[in-house]
Amino acid sequence: RLSRVIEIIAGLALLYALPGLAIPVIDTPQVSFASVLFYPIGLYVLMAIGLDMTVGRTGQVNLGYAAFFAVGAYTTAMLSTHAGMSYYATIIPALVMSMITGLLVGVVSLRVRGDYFAIVTLGIGLVVQEVVSNVGAFGGTIGIYSIPPPASLPGLHFGVANPEAYDWLVFTMIIVVCVLFWLLYRSWLGRAWGAIREDENAAQLMGVSVRKLKVLASAIGALPGGLAGSIYAAQVGYINPVTFGLTLSILLLAAVALGGKGRLSGVILGGFLVAYLPERFLALDSIKTLLFGIVLVLVMVFRPEGIVGSLARRRERRPARAAGARVPVLAPAFAAAPGGAEGTAG
């Protein structure tokens, strides 16, 4: 346990040091690693963790997760600009509004399942984008601008000249969400969600309240998306409906599938890869939707467990193969014992 604690402390120290490091393999004249840590990498990871709540835990494919991101961003933007609230005071309303949206999506799941649920969530995502595009209170297609940044904290000043502060803020939020979700997945709720994912009918026969827990998973899974939207609005200072389109939802789904759905380490890896590769290799940015769409198809066909899931499955098979390799060696030796079992007894 001491070694595990040391590893965690060292990992956190390295994580918070990343914005100030110059990494030759990563940094390029066009892209600075610190400039992409906050967005898109940090926010993609945060949203992928939330999306995995429904995709990886209850087995429901959500094609409209960008709607939760939009709700959080617009809630913070409107309260900051119209009501004059500080950023920190807008976080709770943003979470509440995204959770309410998640509840509405979860209620829809009571009527449909499987492919139909995916189509319905796709429609909800498009509806949210159209609403913010055509309602004047949300700024229409122009969006909302002049969103004030978060107020300074002890040792942290949020501004364009200090992007590391936003990186550290996002890292802290990711760690908090990971810890809370990890505890949740290890509870009876996590086991119940796993039963629903494997077989809804069997879970219901075992006494699991399938309908209530599916709605609960949708509501809780929306929270990281609303949190990411709130942080994004405060950092960028300007939002418009284009950011919250179908492309973002598809990329998030690709991140969950690529890294390994149902595993926190997998979705973190998937979010990092989907967000960072187009930033690191600028030639991929214009075709990232096509590229990750193809990757999503290939992964679902050949590696449905994702990268982390495939590696874990391979590690689990090694002891079984080793044990199987020893059986043919021991069996002849036992058979060749002088007199066999009866001879030994005699």
C-alpha positions as CSV (number, residue, x, y, z in Angstrom):
1,R,0.0,0.0,0.0
2,L,2.9,2.4,0.7
3,S,4.2,1.8,-2.8
4,R,0.8,2.5,-4.3
5,V,0.5,5.8,-2.3
6,I,4.0,6.8,-3.6
7,E,2.9,6.0,-7.1
8,I,-0.2,8.1,-6.8
9,I,1.6,11.1,-5.3
10,A,4.3,10.9,-8.0
11,G,1.6,10.7,-10.7
12,L,-0.3,13.7,-9.4
13,A,2.9,15.7,-9.1
14,L,3.7,14.9,-12.8
15,L,0.2,15.7,-13.9
16,Y,0.2,19.2,-12.3
17,A,3.7,19.8,-13.6
18,L,2.8,19.1,-17.2
19,P,1.6,22.6,-18.1
20,G,5.0,24.0,-17.3
21,L,7.1,21.3,-19.0
22,A,8.6,21.5,-22.4
23,I,8.3,18.0,-23.9
24,P,10.2,17.8,-27.3
25,V,8.2,14.8,-28.4
26,I,4.9,16.6,-28.0
27,D,5.7,20.3,-28.4
28,T,5.9,21.6,-32.0
29,P,6.4,25.1,-33.4
30,Q,2.6,25.1,-34.2
31,V,1.3,23.4,-31.0
32,S,2.3,23.8,-27.4
33,F,1.3,21.0,-25.1
34,A,0.2,23.4,-22.4
35,S,-2.1,25.2,-24.9
36,V,-4.1,22.0,-25.5
37,L,-4.2,20.5,-22.0
38,F,-7.3,22.5,-21.1
39,Y,-9.2,22.3,-24.3
40,P,-9.8,19.9,-25.9
41,I,-7.9,17.3,-23.9
42,G,-9.0,18.0,-20.4
43,L,-12.7,18.6,-21.3
44,Y,-12.8,15.6,-23.6
45,V,-11.6,13.4,-20.8
46,L,-14.1,14.9,-18.4
47,M,-17.0,14.4,-20.9
48,A,-15.9,10.9,-21.8
49,I,-16.0,9.9,-18.2
50,G,-19.6,11.1,-18.0
51,L,-20.7,9.5,-21.3
52,D,-19.3,6.2,-20.1
53,M,-21.9,6.2,-17.3
54,T,-24.5,5.3,-19.8
55,V,-22.5,3.6,-22.6
56,G,-20.2,1.5,-20.5
57,R,-22.2,0.9,-17.4
58,T,-25.8,0.5,-18.5
59,G,-25.1,-0.4,-22.2
60,Q,-27.1,2.6,-23.7
61,V,-25.5,4.4,-26.6
62,N,-26.0,8.1,-26.3
63,L,-25.5,10.1,-29.5
64,G,-26.4,13.5,-28.0
65,Y,-24.1,13.9,-25.1
66,A,-23.0,17.3,-26.4
67,A,-26.4,18.6,-25.2
68,F,-25.2,18.3,-21.6
69,F,-22.0,20.2,-22.5
70,A,-24.2,22.9,-24.1
71,V,-26.5,23.2,-21.1
72,G,-23.6,23.7,-18.7
73,A,-21.9,26.2,-20.9
74,Y,-25.0,28.3,-21.6
75,T,-26.1,28.2,-18.0
76,T,-22.8,29.7,-16.8
77,A,-22.6,32.1,-19.7
78,M,-26.1,33.5,-19.1
79,L,-25.8,33.8,-15.3
80,S,-22.4,35.4,-15.7
81,T,-23.3,38.0,-18.3
82,H,-27.0,38.7,-17.6
83,A,-27.2,38.1,-13.8
84,G,-23.7,39.3,-12.9
85,M,-23.0,36.1,-10.9
86,S,-19.4,35.0,-10.4
87,Y,-18.2,31.9,-12.1
88,Y,-18.0,29.8,-8.9
89,A,-21.7,30.7,-8.1
90,T,-22.7,29.4,-11.6
91,I,-21.2,25.9,-11.2
92,I,-24.1,24.5,-9.1
93,P,-26.8,25.8,-11.4
94,A,-24.9,24.5,-14.4
95,L,-24.8,21.1,-12.8
96,V,-28.4,21.2,-11.8
97,M,-29.6,22.1,-15.3
98,S,-27.4,19.4,-16.9
99,M,-28.7,16.8,-14.4
100,I,-32.3,17.8,-15.2
101,T,-31.6,17.4,-18.9
102,G,-30.1,14.0,-18.1
103,L,-33.2,13.1,-16.2
104,L,-35.3,13.9,-19.3
105,V,-33.1,11.7,-21.4
106,G,-33.4,9.0,-18.9
107,V,-37.2,9.2,-18.8
108,V,-37.1,8.6,-22.6
109,S,-35.1,5.5,-22.0
110,L,-38.1,4.0,-20.2
111,R,-39.9,3.8,-23.5
112,V,-37.2,2.7,-25.9
113,R,-33.9,0.7,-25.7
114,G,-31.0,-0.3,-28.0
115,D,-30.8,1.4,-31.3
116,Y,-34.0,3.3,-30.7
117,F,-32.5,4.9,-27.6
118,A,-29.5,6.0,-29.6
119,I,-31.8,7.6,-32.3
120,V,-33.8,9.4,-29.6
121,T,-30.7,10.8,-27.9
122,L,-29.5,12.0,-31.3
123,G,-32.7,13.8,-31.8
124,I,-32.4,15.4,-28.3
125,G,-28.9,16.7,-29.1
126,L,-30.1,18.2,-32.3
127,V,-33.1,19.8,-30.6
128,V,-30.9,21.5,-28.0
129,Q,-28.6,22.8,-30.7
130,E,-31.5,24.2,-32.6
131,V,-33.0,25.8,-29.5
132,V,-29.9,27.7,-28.6
133,S,-29.4,28.7,-32.3
134,N,-32.9,30.2,-32.7
135,V,-33.9,31.6,-29.3
136,G,-32.8,35.2,-28.9
137,A,-32.2,34.8,-25.1
138,F,-29.4,32.4,-25.9
139,G,-27.8,34.8,-28.4
140,G,-29.0,32.9,-31.5
141,T,-26.4,31.9,-34.0
142,I,-24.1,34.7,-32.8
143,G,-23.8,33.1,-29.3
144,I,-22.9,34.8,-26.0
145,Y,-19.7,36.8,-25.7
146,S,-17.8,38.8,-23.0
147,I,-18.2,35.9,-20.5
148,P,-16.0,36.9,-17.5
149,P,-13.2,34.6,-16.3
150,P,-13.2,33.0,-12.9
151,A,-12.0,35.2,-10.0
152,S,-8.5,34.7,-8.8
153,L,-7.8,32.1,-6.2
154,P,-4.8,31.9,-3.8
155,G,-1.8,31.4,-6.0
156,L,-3.9,31.2,-9.2
157,H,-4.8,34.0,-11.6
158,F,-7.2,33.0,-14.4
159,G,-6.5,34.8,-17.7
160,V,-5.1,34.6,-21.2
161,A,-1.6,35.2,-19.9
162,N,-1.8,32.3,-17.4
163,P,-3.4,29.2,-19.2
164,E,-1.8,26.9,-16.6
165,A,-4.5,27.9,-14.1
166,Y,-7.2,26.5,-16.2
167,D,-5.2,23.3,-16.7
168,W,-4.9,22.8,-13.0
169,L,-8.6,23.6,-12.5
170,V,-9.6,20.9,-15.1
171,F,-7.1,18.4,-13.6
172,T,-8.6,18.9,-10.2
173,M,-12.1,18.4,-11.5
174,I,-11.1,15.2,-13.4
175,I,-9.6,13.8,-10.2
176,V,-12.6,14.6,-8.1
177,V,-15.0,13.1,-10.7
178,C,-12.9,10.0,-11.1
179,V,-12.8,9.4,-7.3
180,L,-16.5,9.9,-6.9
181,F,-17.4,7.7,-9.9
182,W,-14.9,5.0,-8.8
183,L,-16.6,4.8,-5.4
184,L,-20.0,4.8,-7.1
185,Y,-19.0,1.9,-9.4
186,R,-17.8,-0.2,-6.4
187,S,-21.1,0.2,-4.6
188,W,-24.3,-1.7,-5.0
189,L,-25.3,0.8,-7.7
190,G,-22.3,-0.1,-9.8
191,R,-23.1,-3.8,-9.5
192,A,-26.7,-3.2,-10.4
193,W,-25.7,-1.1,-13.5
194,G,-23.4,-3.9,-14.5
195,A,-26.3,-6.4,-14.3
196,I,-28.5,-4.1,-16.4
197,R,-25.7,-3.9,-19.0
198,E,-25.3,-7.6,-19.3
199,D,-29.0,-8.6,-19.3
200,E,-31.9,-6.3,-18.3
201,N,-34.4,-9.1,-18.0
202,A,-32.2,-11.2,-15.7
203,A,-31.4,-8.1,-13.6
204,Q,-35.1,-7.4,-13.2
205,L,-35.7,-11.0,-12.1
206,M,-33.0,-10.5,-9.5
207,G,-34.8,-7.6,-8.0
208,V,-33.0,-4.7,-9.7
209,S,-35.1,-1.7,-10.4
210,V,-34.1,-1.4,-14.0
211,R,-36.1,1.7,-14.9
212,K,-35.1,3.8,-11.9
213,L,-31.4,2.9,-12.2
214,K,-31.3,3.7,-15.9
215,V,-32.8,7.2,-15.3
216,L,-30.4,7.7,-12.4
217,A,-27.4,6.7,-14.6
218,S,-28.4,9.2,-17.3
219,A,-28.8,12.0,-14.7
220,I,-25.5,11.3,-13.0
221,G,-23.7,10.8,-16.3
222,A,-24.8,14.3,-17.4
223,L,-23.0,16.0,-14.5
224,P,-19.4,15.8,-15.9
225,G,-20.7,17.2,-19.2
226,G,-22.4,20.2,-17.6
227,L,-19.2,20.8,-15.5
228,A,-17.1,20.7,-18.6
229,G,-19.4,23.2,-20.3
230,S,-19.3,25.5,-17.4
231,I,-15.5,25.5,-17.3
232,Y,-15.3,25.9,-21.1
233,A,-17.6,29.0,-21.2
234,A,-15.5,30.7,-18.4
235,Q,-12.2,30.1,-20.1
236,V,-13.0,30.8,-23.7
237,G,-15.3,33.8,-23.0
238,Y,-17.4,33.2,-26.0
239,I,-19.7,30.3,-27.0
240,N,-21.9,29.6,-30.0
241,P,-24.1,26.7,-31.1
242,V,-21.5,25.4,-33.6
243,T,-19.4,24.0,-30.8
244,F,-22.1,21.7,-29.5
245,G,-23.0,19.8,-32.7
246,L,-23.2,16.1,-33.6
247,T,-19.5,16.0,-34.4
248,L,-18.6,16.4,-30.7
249,S,-21.0,13.6,-29.6
250,I,-19.5,11.2,-32.2
251,L,-16.0,12.0,-31.1
252,L,-16.9,11.4,-27.5
253,L,-18.4,8.1,-28.3
254,A,-15.3,7.2,-30.3
255,A,-13.2,8.1,-27.2
256,V,-15.2,5.8,-25.0
257,A,-15.1,2.9,-27.4
258,L,-11.5,3.4,-28.4
259,G,-10.1,3.4,-24.8
260,G,-12.4,0.8,-23.4
261,K,-15.9,1.4,-22.2
262,G,-16.7,0.5,-18.6
263,R,-13.2,1.3,-17.4
264,L,-12.2,4.7,-16.1
265,S,-8.6,4.3,-17.3
266,G,-9.9,3.3,-20.7
267,V,-12.1,6.3,-21.2
268,I,-9.4,8.7,-19.9
269,L,-7.0,7.2,-22.5
270,G,-9.6,7.4,-25.2
271,G,-10.4,11.0,-24.4
272,F,-6.8,11.9,-24.5
273,L,-6.2,10.2,-27.9
274,V,-9.2,11.6,-29.6
275,A,-8.5,15.2,-28.4
276,Y,-4.8,15.3,-28.7
277,L,-4.0,13.6,-32.0
278,P,-5.7,16.2,-34.2
279,E,-4.0,19.0,-32.2
280,R,-0.6,17.3,-32.5
281,F,-0.9,16.4,-36.1
282,L,-2.7,19.3,-37.7
283,A,-3.2,17.5,-41.0
284,L,-5.7,15.2,-39.1
285,D,-7.9,18.1,-37.9
286,S,-9.9,18.5,-41.1
287,I,-10.6,14.8,-41.3
288,K,-10.8,13.9,-37.6
289,T,-14.5,13.1,-37.8
290,L,-14.0,10.7,-40.7
291,L,-10.9,9.2,-39.2
292,F,-12.4,8.5,-35.8
293,G,-15.6,7.3,-37.4
294,I,-13.6,4.6,-39.2
295,V,-11.7,3.9,-36.0
296,L,-15.0,3.5,-34.1
297,V,-16.3,1.0,-36.6
298,L,-13.1,-1.0,-36.6
299,V,-12.8,-1.1,-32.8
300,M,-16.4,-2.2,-32.3
301,V,-15.9,-5.0,-34.9
302,F,-12.5,-6.3,-33.9
303,R,-11.8,-5.0,-30.4
304,P,-15.1,-4.2,-28.7
305,E,-13.3,-4.1,-25.3
306,G,-11.2,-1.1,-26.5
307,I,-7.4,-0.7,-25.9
308,V,-7.4,-1.0,-22.1
309,G,-10.0,-3.8,-22.2
310,S,-8.0,-5.8,-24.7
311,L,-4.8,-5.5,-22.7
312,A,-6.6,-6.5,-19.5
313,R,-8.2,-9.5,-21.3
314,R,-4.7,-10.6,-22.5
315,R,-3.3,-10.4,-19.0
316,E,-6.1,-12.5,-17.7
317,R,-5.5,-15.2,-20.3
318,R,-1.8,-15.6,-19.5
319,P,-2.2,-17.4,-16.2
320,A,-4.8,-19.7,-17.8
321,R,-2.5,-20.5,-20.7
322,A,0.4,-21.2,-18.3
323,A,-1.8,-23.5,-16.2
324,G,-3.0,-25.3,-19.3
325,A,0.6,-25.8,-20.4
326,R,1.5,-27.5,-17.2
327,V,-1.3,-30.0,-17.2
328,P,0.0,-32.2,-20.1
329,V,3.4,-32.4,-18.3
330,L,2.0,-33.5,-14.9
331,A,-0.5,-36.0,-16.2
332,P,2.0,-38.4,-17.9
333,A,4.2,-38.2,-14.8
334,F,1.4,-39.2,-12.6
335,A,0.4,-42.0,-15.0
336,A,3.9,-43.3,-15.1
337,A,4.3,-43.7,-11.3
338,P,5.4,-47.2,-10.4
339,G,2.3,-49.3,-9.7
340,G,0.0,-46.3,-10.0
341,A,-2.3,-45.5,-7.1
342,E,-3.0,-49.2,-6.3
343,G,0.7,-50.1,-6.4
344,T,1.4,-47.3,-3.9
345,A,-1.3,-48.5,-1.6
346,G,0.0,-52.0,-1.7
